[in-house]
Amino acid sequence: EDITNLTVVLYDGTSLPGTVLYSDTTADLAVVKINKLGLKPVRIQEGSIESGRTAIAIGAPISLSMRNTVTKGIVSGTDVALNDSYYKLLQTDTSINTGNSGRPLLNIKGELIGINSVKFSGVGIDNMAFAIPADTVSYAINQFENYGKINRADFGMTLEQSWEARIGIPTNKGITVKTSQNGVMQPGDVITKVNGISIFSIPDFNEALKKTYNGSFADITYNRGGEEQTVALNAIK
């Protein structure tokens, strides 16, 4: 964020100035341009990503002198929600260190399954790293190319998830409206579906919008006083 001088170092040590074309702090992604022809883009894996599949990380851990370092593990989990994550993440036990962030997480075919983003470290914690999934990467690129930014719907509500969702216990509870300025939803309403997709946490809500939001309204199914209702809710901006 707010970077002024950016240098891109290629696998062979070539250094080139880079320009940030687009960035989004919420998705933790940016598009950087360098002026060089003949580069071969990575292929993004299509379809779902499964736990237990091989995961390969390439990066420059600790120092650029260790660029192109390769480590291997597995996809430990998919659809993982951390306390402060807006979208779901991939979990991997592949060794990730400072200098791996922003670098690729690949499958055995060399296809992109994620971009390394964050890890847990500390006494008693081993090999817990997280990556931004390929579908979020593709979504961000598409939004950048079409709109110059990621368009997120603001429905004029603040939301609260259940205590079970906050600590990671499986739950069938929806998320509760805390405050509302849209004139439709009321505090205490419990949202259970977005465009037909069942949701149980705030990241679920964001993921449903990421997959289905049409740019103007969303079908919100909610429970009020024991009665289920569905409304086409327009974004306020």
N, C-alpha and C positions, 0 to 999 in steps of 0.2 A: 504494500500500500504506500502511495506517495513516493515511489522510487524514482530517482532522477537519472542515475547512471547504471546501466544494466549491460553486463557482458555475458554472452553465451559461449560456453566452451564445448566444442564437439568432441566426439569419441577419440579423434586423432590429435587432440590438443589445440586445434585451430580456435582462435578467439575472435569473436565478431560482436560488434555492438548490437544490442537488441532494443526494440521499441515495444512498449506495452500497448496493444491495440484495444483490448478490453480486459476488464477485471471485475470480479464480484467477490467481496469479502465473505458473504454469507455462504456461498458454495465453496469458498477457498480456492478459486480457480482464476487463471488469467490466460490470455492469448498473447504470446510474444512473437514478434516478427523479426527475422534476420534476412538480410539480402544475400542469398546464396541459392544458386540453381542446382538441380540434380539431387536434392535430398529425397530419400525414400520415406514416405510416411508410414507409421505403424498402422497395422490393421486392428480395428476394434472388434473384439469378440461379439458375435451376435447370439441372442438367446440368453437364457438364465445362467447364472454362475452358481455352481454347486459346492457345498462344503466337502472337504476331503480331496478336492482336485489340487494338482501341483500348482504352486505359485512361485514365480521367479522375480526377484527384485534386482534392478540394475541401478547403480548410483555412484556417488563419490563420498562414501562415509568418512567423516572427520576431516579429510583433506582432499583437495583436487588431485594430489599425487596418487590417490587411490581411485581415480575415476574409472568407470567401467567395471567396478567390483560387482560380482554376481553372487547372490545368495538364494537359497532354495528352501521352500517349506511347503505348506499346504494352505488352502483357504480354510481357516478355522471356523468361520461363521459368516453368514450373510444377513442382511437386514438388521444390522446391529445399531442400536440407538444409544449414543452416549448422552450424558446429562445435558450437555450444551450443543448437541448436534441438531442441525436444522433438517438435514436429510439422513437417510440410513447410510451406514458404512459397511465395508467388508472388514472382517477381522482375519489376520494372518499370523502364523508363527514364524514367518520368514524373518531373518535377522534384518532389522531396520535401525539405522543410526542417523545422527545428525549428518546431513548431506544426502540422505535418501529421499527427503521430502521433495515432492514435485516430480520425482522420477517415476518410471513406470513399474507397475506390477503386471506380470505377463503370465499367460498360461503356457503349457508345454509346447504349443505351436508358435510361440512368440507373439501372440495376439494380446492386445491390451485388455486387461480385466479391471484395472483400477489405477489410480494415481496415489502414491504413498503420501500420507498426510500427517499422522500423529501416532505416538506410541505411549504406552504406560511404562514407567520405570520406577524402581524402588526395591526395598528389601522384600523378598518373597514374591516378586513379580517377574515372570520369565516370558519373553517372546510374545508380548501382546502388542501388536501393531495394527493400524487401521488405514484403510485406503478409500478414496472416493471412488465409488463403483463406475464402471464404464457407461452405464445408462445415464448417470448424472452428468458425466463428461460430455456425452453426445447431446444431451438436452441443453447444456450450457452453450456448446458450440453452435447449435441450431438457433438458440435465442440471440446469441451475439451476432450471428450472421444476418438474422432477419430484423432485429430491433436495436442492435448496438448495445444492448444490456439484457439482463434477465428480468422479464416482466413477472412480477408476483402479485397475486390478487390480494387486495386489502379490503376485507369485508367489514371493517369497522368493529371488530370484536377482539377482546382478549380472552384467551382460553386457558383452561387448567386441566391437566390430566390426573387420573386417579393415583392414589398413593401406590397402588400395585404397579402401575406403569412407571412411576418415578423410580422405584427400586428394582424394576425388571421382572416382577412376578407376572406370569401369563394371566391375562384378564379378559373378560368379555365386556367390560365397562367402556362406554364411550368417553368423550371429553366434554367438560362442562364449560358453558359460556359464563365468564366472570363479569364482563361489562360489554355493552353493545350500544353502538351509535347508528345502526342501520335501520332502525324502525321496524324490524321484523323479528329478529331474535331477541330473547329476553334473558337476563341473568338467571342462571339455574337450568336453562335448557341444556339437554345432554345430546350432543351430536354423535350419531352412530354410523352414518354413511356420507360419503362425498361422491357424487356421480355414480352411485351404486356400489362403491367400494367400502367395505366395512373398515372402520378405524377404531383404534383403541389407545392411541397416544398422539401427541402433537406431531412427532415425526411422521406418523401414519397419515395425518391430515395433510401435511406438506407434500408427502410422496403422492397421495391421491391427486392433488392439484397438479403436481408436476406431470403426471401421466395423462390427465384428462382435461385440464382447464382450457377453455376455448377463447379466453381473452376478454370475456364480458360477464358471464354468470356461471354459477355452479348449482347443481341440484343438491341441496343439503337436507338430509333426513335427520330428524331430531325427536327427542321425547320430551314432552312437556306435561307434567301432571299425570303421567301414566299413559298418555295418548301419543302415538307416533304420527308425525306429520312430515311432509316433504315440501320444500319451497325452492323455487328458482331464485337464488340470491345473487343480486348484482354487486359487482365490486364497486366500491366508492371511488377508486382511482386505479 
